[in-house]
Amino acid sequence: MDVSNFINSVATGNAIEAKESLNDLLSARAFEALDTKKTELAQSLFTGKEVEVQDTEETETEAE
């Protein structure tokens, strides 16, 4: 799914399809971020460098 499908669903008033599209987009983005962090962590384990870890819970609550 891409953003254009989500926008088309919203524009046509298809709320169920729009919700599913949005969930798919957000899930894909979250998995990409997790894969990136996993790769960074794996590299730090083998190179001996420490990776700065951000506390996402604290960041999310501050934004609210």
Wavefront OBJ file of the C-alpha trace (Angstrom):
o trace
v 0.000 0.000 0.000
v 1.149 3.499 -0.627
v 0.057 6.936 0.459
v -1.937 7.541 -2.724
v -4.195 4.563 -1.922
v -4.823 5.998 1.537
v -5.620 9.436 0.120
v -7.951 7.958 -2.508
v -9.774 5.968 0.175
v -10.250 9.068 2.301
v -11.361 11.120 -0.706
v -13.961 8.550 -1.736
v -15.238 8.211 1.828
v -14.224 4.581 2.229
v -13.314 4.725 5.925
v -12.631 1.010 6.359
v -10.187 0.860 3.474
v -8.565 4.129 4.615
v -8.101 2.745 8.122
v -6.536 -0.457 6.791
v -4.256 1.519 4.478
v -3.139 3.786 7.299
v -2.472 0.823 9.586
v -0.418 -0.855 6.843
v 1.591 2.314 6.236
v 2.304 2.851 9.924
v 3.226 -0.790 10.467
v 5.620 -0.751 7.538
v 7.271 2.402 8.835
v 7.621 0.955 12.337
v 9.178 -2.258 10.993
v 11.634 -0.242 8.896
v 12.675 1.737 11.984
v 13.092 -1.475 13.981
v 15.209 -3.041 11.246
v 17.414 0.044 11.160
v 17.914 -0.015 14.935
v 18.570 -3.756 14.841
v 21.281 -3.238 12.223
v 22.848 -0.384 14.210
v 22.862 -2.485 17.359
v 24.390 -5.474 15.581
v 27.131 -3.285 14.127
v 27.896 -1.826 17.539
v 28.247 -5.309 19.003
v 30.851 -6.283 16.419
v 32.761 -2.970 16.281
v 32.732 -2.206 19.992
v 31.112 1.192 19.509
v 28.203 2.127 21.735
v 24.964 3.152 20.095
v 22.923 5.929 21.671
v 19.486 4.571 22.491
v 16.532 6.929 22.681
v 13.689 6.239 25.065
v 10.664 6.431 22.750
v 8.125 6.278 25.574
v 9.532 9.417 27.125
v 9.587 11.193 23.755
v 5.985 10.224 22.971
v 4.633 11.378 26.337
v 6.469 14.679 26.080
v 4.862 15.287 22.657
v 1.360 14.839 24.082
l 1 2 3 4 5 6 7 8 9 10 11 12 13 14 15 16 17 18 19 20 21 22 23 24 25 26 27 28 29 30 31 32 33 34 35 36 37 38 39 40 41 42 43 44 45 46 47 48 49 50 51 52 53 54 55 56 57 58 59 60 61 62 63 64
